[in-house]
């Protein structure tokens, strides 16, 4: 596979680290090769700058040090140093667990008190014997261990969860179709091995995904689910430092059952519409879903295989009130489409046209600057989840419900308390303080 598959990429960030080496390279892959070959220290990550083509190999990653924005830089962190679970007997475990299964703190590998170690960083330079983290330098069948700080107990094993435990099931419910919206399996750990928070709990993370509000989403116990149209199932984690993370759910080998060819007319919100209308209500031609011009967007067909995002046909992938599309008009980002109703009797259509237009109950758009927006969208334009307004993690701020009592700063819903150009929120990504939200401006003529 690609050498970069072993790294987690984050655009536009820089981390402060004392241990680093500078190299000149032409691309990220060459920089990754420098990281793999680094002998001055254990290379956990590297930074690559696009303009200067500079490569910095780093001894630390974002979990260990301070991070800030830098538009020209790309950070690549070795996944193995971010994993909190073990594969097999855990000889390659490089997580930060530092206590035994009985809760006794580990002795540092480089120290000789209270126990004189047989395994030291000098004797085993490739075993990852850093600090007092649990490791398995001798290939012990029982997994990672450490010398303990208890003089009466020389060593003990550590309780490191098994990565594969969660995905070795082959039952029908333990794989996912499409984007996993209908996944009902029992995987309850994230892809880095963190245990999932129960959906009915608000600790350590407050959230709005309450079972009674989402009765059809099967938010049971702490199982991974996809209640909000993410790319794949996810969960809030039990780690205070990581609000949420995707889960590693395998794709089903069988294709989802095809229910007809999809509807050729409008029923309900038109989420199953698969017709070929490709013009908006005002006559604008639709932009192809697999292009990013004139409008950049996240509805990429490969990412959403079951949404019918073919050609430039009108679709409703996100639960809008009816099918829509991005337009080829650079000044009009998106518009609804006029789809003939499946109830094709003239009387039915005439009746529908005579119903007075009311403000829709689920608020799907904002007016003006969006200071009156009171919907429940909680995702930014780049797909990041919003931080709760009454939370100070990961970002401390002063936009609290107490200070802005009229701004309806509930849960982590997008709002505009300070008169910005559109609704926004602080994000749960420690590297991104805030972003505008994934909301469209209401069409004035529709409102009228």
HUNORQUI-V467721 format. One record per pair of residues at least 12 apart in sequence whose C-alpha atoms are under 7 Angstrom apart, sorted by the first residue. I is the first residue (numbers start at 1). GAP is how many residues later the second one is. Records with the same first field share a line. If there is no record, write none. Layout:
I=GAP + GAP
This chain:
3=26
4=25 + 28
6=72 + 73
7=69 + 70 + 71 + 72
8=68 + 69 + 70 + 71
9=66 + 67 + 68
10=64 + 65 + 66
11=62 + 63 + 64
12=57 + 58 + 59 + 60 + 61 + 62
13=54 + 55 + 56 + 57 + 58 + 60 + 61 + 62 + 418
14=53 + 54 + 55 + 56 + 59 + 61
15=47 + 50 + 51 + 52 + 53
16=49 + 50 + 51
17=41 + 43 + 48
19=39 + 40
20=36 + 37 + 38 + 39
21=35 + 36 + 37
22=33 + 34 + 35
23=31 + 32 + 33
24=29 + 30 + 31
25=28 + 29 + 30
26=27
27=26
28=20
31=24
35=22
41=18
42=17
43=14 + 15 + 16
44=14 + 15 + 16 + 17 + 33 + 34 + 37
45=12 + 13 + 14 + 15 + 16 + 31 + 32 + 33
46=12 + 29 + 30 + 31
47=26 + 27 + 28 + 29
48=25 + 26 + 27
49=23 + 24 + 25
50=22 + 23
51=21
61=16
67=364
68=363
69=362
80=14
81=13 + 14
82=13 + 110
83=12 + 109 + 110
84=108 + 109 + 110
85=75 + 76 + 77 + 78 + 107 + 108
86=74 + 75 + 76 + 77
87=75 + 76 + 77
89=52 + 53 + 54
90=46 + 53 + 54
91=44 + 45 + 46 + 48
93=42
94=34
96=37
97=36 + 37
98=34 + 35 + 36
99=59
100=56 + 57 + 58 + 59
101=56 + 57 + 58
104=44 + 45
105=43 + 44
106=26 + 40 + 41 + 42 + 43
107=25 + 40 + 41 + 42
108=23 + 24
109=12 + 20 + 21 + 22 + 23
114=35 + 37
115=39
134=12 + 24
144=13 + 14
145=12 + 13
161=32
163=30
166=21 + 23
167=82 + 83
173=12
174=12
175=74 + 75 + 76 + 77
176=73 + 74 + 75 + 76
177=74 + 75 + 79
178=126 + 127 + 128
179=52 + 53 + 125
180=46 + 52 + 53
181=45 + 46 + 48
183=42
186=37
187=36 + 37
188=34 + 35 + 36
189=58
190=55 + 56 + 57 + 58
191=55 + 56 + 57
194=43 + 44
195=42 + 43
196=26 + 39 + 40 + 41 + 42
197=25 + 38 + 39 + 40 + 41
198=23 + 24
199=20 + 21 + 22 + 23
204=34 + 36
205=38
207=204
208=203
224=23
231=72
232=14
233=13 + 14
234=12 + 13
243=185
262=12
263=12
265=74 + 75 + 76 + 77
266=73 + 74 + 75 + 76
267=74 + 75
269=51 + 52 + 53
270=46 + 52 + 53
271=44 + 45 + 46 + 48
273=42
274=34
276=37
277=36 + 37
278=34 + 35 + 36
279=58
280=55 + 56 + 57 + 58
281=55 + 56 + 57
284=43 + 44 + 45
285=42 + 43
286=26 + 39 + 40 + 41 + 42
287=25 + 38 + 39 + 40 + 41
288=23 + 24
289=12 + 20 + 21 + 22 + 23
294=34 + 36
295=35 + 38
314=23
320=44
322=14
323=13 + 14
324=12 + 13
362=13
363=12
365=74 + 75 + 76 + 77
366=74 + 75 + 76
367=74 + 75
369=50 + 51 + 52 + 53
370=46 + 52 + 53
371=44 + 45 + 46 + 48
373=42
376=37
377=36 + 37
378=34 + 35 + 36
379=58 + 59
380=55 + 56 + 57 + 58
381=55 + 56 + 57
384=43
385=42 + 43
386=26 + 39 + 40 + 41 + 42
387=25 + 38 + 39 + 40 + 41
388=23 + 24
389=12 + 20 + 21 + 22 + 23
394=34 + 36
395=35 + 38
404=13
414=23
422=14
423=13 + 14
424=12 + 13
425=12
